[in-house]
């Protein structure tokens, strides 16, 4: 019954997102028709976060002429991951994209079951897996560099000389890299700056990224102690820290996506967000999969490290001095080129 429901959902989404092309849907097994499918971990495509960024990348690949057919399945229940992946695998899709560590096991299982398809797992670190799969790659990002840029911006803009980060548990190694990177970036700008990094380690990993009350409470505590800029990272825990900071008249820096568009209450007090450039990096990987399918190259496997960037300064653009903007551009380019190192390792500082 679950399989039938997934197929019904898939067909409905095909009709929704690719109108007028239904005749092509059955041709994905043909070598001349290159198809890409997205299975989300949950939520809507237009979430202004991971789902939307990934879908934008897939749509861009189609607009560029790399892809002939695209479709998506918005997962309702995590128990349907495998069934939803089977829909695209059975239909002969050339590339199947998934999102997040929660889908990691299902993605690896599907890659084994459908060796003729390429799988791209966004924010799925494959380096720890001992079994090499020639049709699977994780699109990952350097969280230490994201934290580094956020810390540098905070140090450039603080009036009190005290900045802070509110993070999910550092039992999740990526959180440790965000926090350590934030401290390193802030001190690279101002060695005497006071940096407070707080991790939500007192709850399970299932709770640590979805505790907005703790995020707000922690941000308020830091502000009471003199912090005037908060870097929030880790689901609703981190994002609500930004909201709380704004409500207190303090300022925030977002992570991964342009949180100006996600957090309207905090938006007027957000200096910027440090971005994962998911869409352009996904376009590159989809193109690489097509080249590999044509035997023009070998498909990237294990992990592909994507690039990061800075959002607009939006409402606060006039408040950020030109010298600070230039410095941030230099830091971003230095990190991208490798000229600047954060000093943060894979497992922490």
Secondary structure, DSSP 8 states (H G I E B T S, - for coil): -HHHHHHHHHHHHHHHHSTT-HHHHTTTTSTT--EEEEE-SSS-TTSSSHHHHHHHHHHHHHHTTS-SEEEEE--SSGGGHHHHHHHHHHTT-SEEEEESGGGHHHHHHHHHH-TTSEEEEET---TT-SS--TTEEEEEE-HHHHHHHHHHHHHHH-SSSEEEEEES-TTSHHHHHHHHHHHHHHHHH-TT-EEEEEE--SS-HHHHTS-HHHHHHHHHHHHHTT--EEEEESHHHHHHHHHHHHHTT-EEEEEES-TTTT-HHHHTTEEEEEEE-HHHHHHHHHHHHHHHHTTSS----EEEEE-EEE---GGGGGGS-HHHHHHHHHHHHHHHHTSS----BTTB-
